[in-house]
């Protein structure tokens, strides 16, 4: 008897599920197996398009890589050229510094020589003036003595 009750409950539950299933709206129609096969045949065209896009992207990447490599090479050349110019300018600067020091030394030597010459000329002039003054003073004293001696 229990089995009958369980079987009747199972049937009632089954009928209830079927009725509830009909009450829900039906989902949109699913594609049939023919549409699925068509979709499979359309995949290669999509794959081909994806491959074309991949190849185009790969080509653009290669072009960008080449451009970047060229830019790096050019910047390296410019850097090398600027470094060599910098070294040349450093050498020129050192040479100019040495020349400037030499010219300053020449100017100092010239000033020193000019001072010596000036002192020598002033000393010579003072000696000449002193000689004439001493000569005059000596003559004056001699003249005075002679004048006293005559008296």
Beta strands, then each sheet from edge to edge (+ up, - down):
end
